[in-house]
Amino acid sequence: MQHKIKMALNEDVLRLPGDPLPEGCVLRLYSMRMCPYAQRARLVLAAKDIKYDRVNIDLNNKPNWFFDVNPNGEVPVIIHNGSHIYQSLVCAEYVEEAFPTPKLYNTDPVDRAWEKIYYGHWNSKGIPAFYSLMKAGCLEPEQTKRLTEHITVMENFLQKKKTPYFSGNKLGFADYMIWPWFERMPMLGEITGFQMTKEVFPNLMAWIDKMWQDKAAQECKIDSKLFVDHYSKYRTGKPDFTIGAQKDNIVHETLENLDGLRDPSTRFRQEKN
């Protein structure tokens, strides 16, 4: 049986942090449909079968009140029991700790430390390399080598661990923190020609196959065509953060780079004249 997506109301209609939650929802998640950072929190919520109210934010046209819940103006943001939580890893960790069943963290302190090393490396090295190659838009030699090197590090982590998942013999927190960018690898291939193969990355490719069998990964997956449409615009500096939604007045923003520096007119709170 296909797992039902636990969304409430229209996810592209703005709801304020203090607005009542729909019946049965325990928290509100401010997200953006294509955002891999917000997808981390979505994956953990889905893995725990938590019903929540998802609200997508047009990051080119943010309401001023959004800066009250995240002064950086970024997603994800979680509203729960009157508090607001932001930043990608912090939100995912909060969900794991606030809703501990089923447990996604490793219970062994050494294993838990290594989990942090795995997704810490991908966070600090792999993700910037991913976006640099995407921005190039082709198999630019230096950026291709850079990304390949960091994917190889992830391959070697799994090879040395000798388990199917970064979290061990069963899928866990570390896997969800790494997965969103590997879901996007086919999109990167469409834009640049970059490919991962079983011959070069046997452990990672086996991990990817197993991740696609996970109900949370299936629930949170994004249409591959929307990926290509979104990131083709994103890499050129004119992203449409409402892609896939029925919304008017789309604002096309010129990005300063692909690592989060935004045009001041959309990055910061707008003062009224």
The 8 nearest C-alpha neighbors of each residue, nearest first, counted from 0:
[[1, 2, 3, 214, 4, 217, 218, 212],
 [0, 2, 3, 214, 218, 4, 217, 215],
 [3, 1, 0, 4, 218, 214, 217, 215],
 [4, 2, 5, 1, 218, 0, 6, 214],
 [3, 5, 6, 218, 2, 219, 45, 50],
 [6, 4, 50, 3, 7, 51, 49, 48],
 [7, 5, 4, 52, 53, 51, 8, 50],
 [6, 8, 52, 21, 9, 5, 53, 51],
 [7, 9, 10, 6, 21, 52, 12, 53],
 [10, 8, 11, 12, 7, 54, 6, 53],
 [9, 11, 54, 53, 12, 55, 8, 7],
 [12, 10, 55, 9, 54, 13, 244, 56],
 [13, 11, 9, 10, 14, 54, 55, 8],
 [12, 14, 54, 11, 15, 56, 55, 10],
 [15, 13, 18, 12, 16, 54, 17, 19],
 [14, 16, 18, 17, 13, 64, 65, 19],
 [17, 15, 18, 78, 14, 27, 68, 19],
 [16, 18, 15, 19, 81, 14, 20, 78],
 [17, 19, 15, 16, 14, 20, 21, 27],
 [20, 18, 17, 21, 16, 15, 22, 14],
 [19, 21, 24, 22, 18, 52, 26, 27],
 [22, 20, 24, 23, 7, 19, 52, 8],
 [21, 23, 24, 20, 7, 25, 19, 50],
 [22, 24, 21, 25, 50, 51, 20, 7],
 [25, 23, 51, 50, 22, 21, 26, 20],
 [24, 26, 51, 50, 23, 27, 79, 20],
 [27, 25, 79, 51, 78, 24, 52, 28],
 [26, 28, 52, 78, 51, 77, 53, 29],
 [29, 27, 77, 53, 76, 30, 52, 54],
 [30, 28, 54, 76, 75, 55, 53, 74],
 [29, 31, 55, 75, 74, 37, 54, 28],
 [32, 30, 55, 34, 56, 33, 74, 37],
 [31, 33, 34, 55, 30, 241, 240, 243],
 [34, 32, 31, 35, 226, 221, 240, 229],
 [33, 35, 31, 37, 36, 32, 38, 30],
 [36, 34, 38, 179, 37, 33, 39, 180],
 [37, 35, 38, 87, 34, 39, 75, 74],
 [38, 36, 75, 39, 34, 35, 40, 30],
 [37, 39, 35, 41, 36, 40, 42, 34],
 [40, 38, 42, 37, 41, 36, 176, 175],
 [41, 39, 91, 43, 38, 42, 37, 90],
 [40, 42, 38, 44, 39, 43, 45, 37],
 [43, 41, 45, 39, 40, 44, 215, 38],
 [42, 44, 46, 40, 45, 41, 47, 91],
 [45, 43, 41, 47, 49, 42, 46, 40],
 [44, 46, 48, 215, 42, 47, 43, 41],
 [45, 47, 43, 215, 44, 48, 42, 214],
 [46, 48, 44, 45, 49, 101, 43, 100],
 [49, 47, 45, 46, 44, 50, 5, 215],
 [50, 48, 44, 47, 45, 51, 25, 5],
 [51, 49, 24, 5, 25, 48, 23, 6],
 [50, 52, 24, 26, 25, 27, 49, 53],
 [51, 53, 27, 7, 6, 28, 24, 26],
 [52, 54, 28, 10, 27, 29, 51, 6],
 [53, 55, 10, 29, 11, 30, 28, 13],
 [56, 54, 31, 30, 11, 10, 29, 32],
 [57, 55, 31, 58, 30, 54, 29, 61],
 [56, 58, 60, 59, 240, 241, 61, 55],
 [59, 57, 60, 61, 56, 240, 265, 73],
 [60, 58, 265, 57, 250, 61, 252, 240],
 [59, 61, 57, 58, 265, 250, 62, 249],
 [60, 62, 58, 57, 59, 63, 65, 56],
 [61, 63, 64, 65, 60, 66, 268, 269],
 [62, 64, 65, 268, 66, 61, 269, 67],
 [63, 65, 67, 66, 62, 68, 15, 61],
 [66, 64, 67, 63, 68, 62, 69, 72],
 [67, 65, 70, 69, 72, 64, 68, 63],
 [66, 68, 64, 65, 69, 70, 63, 72],
 [67, 69, 66, 65, 83, 70, 76, 64],
 [68, 70, 66, 71, 72, 67, 85, 65],
 [71, 69, 66, 72, 67, 68, 65, 73],
 [72, 70, 69, 73, 66, 266, 267, 74],
 [73, 71, 66, 69, 70, 266, 65, 267],
 [74, 72, 71, 75, 69, 58, 76, 86],
 [75, 73, 30, 76, 37, 29, 31, 72],
 [74, 76, 37, 30, 29, 85, 87, 86],
 [75, 77, 85, 29, 74, 84, 28, 78],
 [76, 78, 28, 84, 83, 27, 79, 29],
 [77, 79, 83, 27, 82, 26, 28, 16],
 [80, 78, 26, 82, 81, 77, 83, 27],
 [81, 79, 82, 78, 26, 25, 83, 27],
 [80, 82, 79, 78, 83, 17, 16, 26],
 [83, 81, 79, 80, 78, 84, 77, 68],
 [82, 84, 78, 77, 68, 79, 76, 85],
 [85, 83, 77, 76, 90, 78, 82, 86],
 [84, 86, 76, 90, 75, 69, 77, 89],
 [87, 85, 89, 88, 90, 75, 76, 74],
 [86, 88, 36, 90, 89, 75, 37, 91],
 [89, 87, 91, 90, 86, 92, 39, 176],
 [88, 90, 92, 86, 87, 91, 93, 85],
 [91, 89, 93, 87, 88, 92, 85, 86],
 [90, 92, 40, 88, 94, 93, 89, 39],
 [93, 91, 95, 89, 90, 94, 88, 96],
 [92, 94, 90, 96, 91, 95, 97, 89],
 [93, 95, 97, 91, 92, 96, 98, 90],
 [96, 94, 92, 93, 99, 98, 97, 91],
 [97, 95, 93, 99, 94, 98, 92, 102],
 [96, 98, 94, 95, 93, 99, 92, 100],
 [97, 99, 95, 96, 94, 100, 47, 101],
 [100, 98, 102, 96, 95, 101, 97, 94],
 [101, 99, 102, 98, 47, 95, 103, 96],
 [100, 102, 99, 47, 103, 46, 98, 95],
 [101, 103, 100, 99, 104, 95, 105, 171],
 [102, 104, 171, 172, 101, 105, 95, 170],
 [105, 103, 172, 102, 106, 171, 111, 95],
 [104, 106, 111, 107, 110, 103, 166, 108],
 [105, 107, 104, 108, 111, 110, 102, 109],
 [106, 108, 110, 109, 105, 111, 112, 104],
 [109, 107, 111, 110, 112, 106, 105, 113],
 [110, 108, 112, 111, 107, 113, 114, 105],
 [109, 111, 113, 107, 112, 108, 105, 114],
 [110, 112, 108, 114, 105, 109, 113, 107],
 [113, 111, 109, 115, 114, 110, 108, 116],
 [112, 114, 116, 110, 115, 111, 117, 109],
 [113, 115, 111, 117, 116, 112, 173, 110],
 [116, 114, 112, 113, 117, 119, 118, 111],
 [115, 117, 113, 119, 114, 118, 120, 112],
 [118, 116, 114, 119, 115, 120, 113, 121],
 [117, 119, 121, 120, 115, 116, 122, 177],
 [118, 120, 116, 122, 117, 121, 115, 123],
 [121, 119, 123, 118, 122, 117, 124, 116],
 [120, 122, 125, 118, 124, 119, 123, 126],
 [123, 121, 119, 120, 126, 118, 124, 125],
 [122, 124, 120, 121, 119, 125, 126, 127],
 [125, 123, 121, 120, 126, 127, 122, 128],
 [126, 124, 121, 128, 149, 127, 122, 129],
 [125, 127, 129, 128, 122, 124, 121, 130],
 [128, 126, 130, 129, 125, 124, 131, 123],
 [129, 127, 146, 131, 125, 126, 130, 145],
 [130, 128, 126, 127, 132, 131, 146, 125],
 [131, 129, 133, 127, 132, 128, 134, 126],
 [132, 130, 128, 134, 133, 129, 127, 135],
 [133, 131, 135, 142, 134, 130, 129, 128],
 [132, 134, 130, 136, 135, 131, 129, 187],
 [133, 135, 234, 131, 136, 132, 130, 235],
 [134, 136, 132, 133, 137, 131, 139, 138],
 [135, 137, 191, 133, 134, 190, 132, 138],
 [138, 136, 191, 139, 135, 192, 190, 132],
 [139, 137, 191, 143, 140, 192, 193, 136],
 [138, 140, 137, 142, 143, 141, 135, 132],
 [141, 139, 143, 142, 138, 144, 145, 137],
 [142, 140, 144, 143, 139, 145, 138, 146],
 [141, 143, 145, 132, 144, 140, 139, 146],
 [144, 142, 140, 146, 145, 141, 138, 139],
 [145, 143, 147, 141, 142, 146, 148, 140],
 [144, 146, 142, 148, 143, 147, 128, 141],
 [145, 147, 128, 149, 143, 148, 144, 129],
 [148, 146, 144, 150, 149, 145, 151, 143],
 [149, 147, 151, 145, 146, 150, 144, 152],
 [148, 150, 152, 151, 146, 125, 147, 153],
 [149, 151, 153, 147, 152, 148, 146, 154],
 [152, 150, 154, 148, 149, 153, 147, 155],
 [151, 153, 149, 155, 150, 154, 156, 148],
 [152, 154, 156, 150, 151, 155, 149, 157],
 [155, 153, 151, 157, 152, 156, 203, 202],
 [156, 154, 158, 152, 157, 153, 159, 151],
 [155, 157, 153, 159, 154, 158, 160, 152],
 [158, 156, 160, 155, 154, 159, 161, 202],
 [157, 159, 155, 161, 160, 156, 154, 202],
 [160, 158, 156, 161, 157, 155, 162, 154],
 [159, 161, 157, 158, 162, 156, 167, 165],
 [162, 160, 158, 159, 157, 163, 167, 156],
 [163, 161, 167, 168, 160, 164, 157, 165],
 [162, 164, 168, 206, 167, 161, 165, 157],
 [165, 163, 167, 166, 162, 170, 168, 169],
 [164, 166, 167, 174, 173, 157, 114, 163],
 [165, 167, 171, 164, 173, 170, 114, 174],
 [168, 166, 164, 162, 169, 165, 163, 170],
 [167, 169, 162, 163, 164, 170, 166, 165],
 [170, 168, 167, 164, 171, 166, 163, 162],
 [169, 171, 164, 166, 174, 168, 167, 172],
 [172, 170, 103, 166, 174, 173, 169, 104],
 [171, 173, 103, 175, 174, 104, 176, 166],
 [174, 172, 176, 175, 114, 166, 171, 165],
 [175, 173, 177, 176, 172, 171, 165, 178],
 [174, 176, 178, 172, 177, 173, 39, 42],
 [177, 175, 173, 174, 39, 178, 118, 172],
 [178, 176, 174, 175, 118, 179, 173, 180],
 [177, 179, 175, 181, 180, 176, 174, 182],
 [180, 178, 182, 35, 181, 177, 183, 38],
 [181, 179, 183, 182, 178, 184, 177, 35],
 [180, 182, 184, 183, 178, 179, 177, 207],
 [181, 183, 179, 180, 184, 178, 185, 220],
 [182, 184, 180, 181, 186, 185, 187, 179],
 [183, 185, 187, 181, 186, 182, 188, 180],
 [186, 184, 188, 187, 183, 189, 182, 194],
 [187, 185, 189, 183, 188, 184, 227, 226],
 [188, 186, 184, 190, 185, 189, 191, 133],
 [187, 189, 192, 193, 185, 191, 186, 190],
 [188, 190, 186, 187, 192, 191, 185, 227],
 [189, 191, 187, 188, 136, 192, 186, 137],
 [190, 192, 137, 136, 188, 193, 138, 187],
 [193, 191, 188, 189, 190, 194, 138, 137],
 [194, 192, 188, 191, 187, 138, 195, 143],
 [195, 193, 188, 192, 196, 185, 184, 187],
 [194, 196, 200, 197, 193, 199, 204, 184],
 [197, 195, 198, 199, 200, 194, 204, 201],
 [198, 196, 201, 200, 199, 204, 195, 202],
 [197, 199, 196, 201, 200, 195, 204, 202],
 [198, 200, 197, 196, 201, 195, 151, 154],
 [199, 201, 197, 203, 202, 198, 196, 204],
 [202, 200, 197, 204, 203, 198, 199, 205],
 [203, 201, 205, 204, 200, 154, 206, 157],
 [202, 204, 206, 205, 200, 154, 201, 207],
 [203, 205, 207, 201, 206, 202, 197, 200],
 [206, 204, 208, 202, 203, 207, 201, 209],
 [205, 207, 203, 209, 204, 208, 163, 210],
 [208, 206, 204, 210, 209, 205, 203, 211],
 [209, 207, 205, 211, 206, 210, 204, 212],
 [210, 208, 206, 212, 211, 207, 205, 213],
 [209, 211, 207, 212, 213, 208, 206, 216],
 [210, 212, 209, 208, 213, 216, 207, 217],
 [211, 213, 209, 210, 214, 208, 217, 216],
 [214, 212, 210, 216, 211, 215, 217, 209],
 [213, 215, 217, 216, 218, 212, 2, 46],
 [216, 214, 218, 45, 46, 217, 213, 42],
 [217, 215, 219, 213, 218, 214, 220, 211],
 [218, 216, 214, 220, 215, 219, 213, 211],
 [217, 219, 215, 216, 220, 214, 4, 2],
 [220, 218, 216, 217, 215, 42, 221, 41],
 [221, 219, 217, 218, 216, 222, 182, 215],
 [222, 220, 223, 219, 226, 225, 33, 32],
 [221, 223, 225, 224, 226, 220, 243, 227],
 [222, 224, 226, 225, 221, 227, 186, 185],
 [225, 223, 227, 226, 222, 228, 186, 229],
 [226, 224, 228, 222, 223, 227, 229, 243],
 [227, 225, 223, 229, 224, 228, 230, 186],
 [226, 228, 224, 230, 225, 229, 186, 231],
 [229, 227, 225, 231, 226, 230, 224, 232],
 [230, 228, 226, 232, 227, 231, 225, 233],
 [229, 231, 233, 232, 227, 228, 234, 226],
 [230, 232, 228, 229, 233, 234, 227, 235],
 [233, 231, 238, 230, 237, 235, 229, 234],
 [234, 232, 238, 230, 236, 235, 237, 231],
 [233, 235, 134, 236, 232, 231, 230, 133],
 [236, 234, 232, 233, 237, 231, 134, 238],
 [235, 237, 254, 253, 233, 234, 238, 232],
 [238, 236, 252, 253, 232, 251, 233, 235],
 [239, 237, 233, 232, 240, 251, 236, 252],
 [238, 240, 241, 242, 251, 229, 237, 232],
 [239, 241, 57, 242, 238, 58, 59, 31],
 [242, 240, 239, 244, 57, 243, 246, 249],
 [243, 241, 244, 240, 239, 229, 225, 32],
 [242, 244, 241, 225, 245, 32, 240, 33],
 [245, 243, 242, 241, 246, 11, 32, 10],
 [244, 246, 243, 247, 11, 241, 242, 12],
 [247, 245, 244, 248, 241, 249, 11, 242],
 [248, 246, 249, 245, 241, 250, 244, 57],
 [247, 249, 250, 246, 60, 251, 241, 57],
 [248, 250, 247, 251, 239, 246, 241, 59],
 [251, 249, 59, 252, 248, 60, 239, 57],
 [252, 250, 237, 238, 239, 249, 253, 59],
 [251, 253, 237, 254, 250, 59, 238, 262],
 [252, 254, 236, 237, 262, 255, 251, 238],
 [255, 253, 236, 261, 256, 262, 252, 260],
 [254, 256, 260, 261, 262, 253, 257, 236],
 [257, 255, 254, 258, 260, 259, 261, 236],
 [256, 258, 259, 130, 254, 260, 255, 234],
 [259, 257, 256, 260, 127, 130, 255, 261],
 [258, 260, 257, 261, 256, 254, 255, 73],
 [261, 259, 255, 256, 258, 254, 262, 257],
 [260, 262, 266, 254, 255, 259, 263, 265],
 [261, 263, 264, 265, 266, 254, 253, 255],
 [264, 262, 266, 265, 267, 261, 260, 268],
 [263, 265, 262, 266, 267, 269, 268, 261],
 [266, 264, 263, 59, 262, 267, 60, 261],
 [267, 265, 263, 261, 262, 264, 72, 268],
 [268, 266, 263, 265, 269, 264, 72, 71],
 [267, 269, 63, 270, 66, 266, 265, 62],
 [270, 268, 267, 271, 63, 264, 265, 62],
 [271, 269, 268, 272, 63, 267, 264, 62],
 [270, 272, 269, 268, 63, 62, 267, 264],
 [271, 270, 269, 268, 63, 264, 267, 62]]
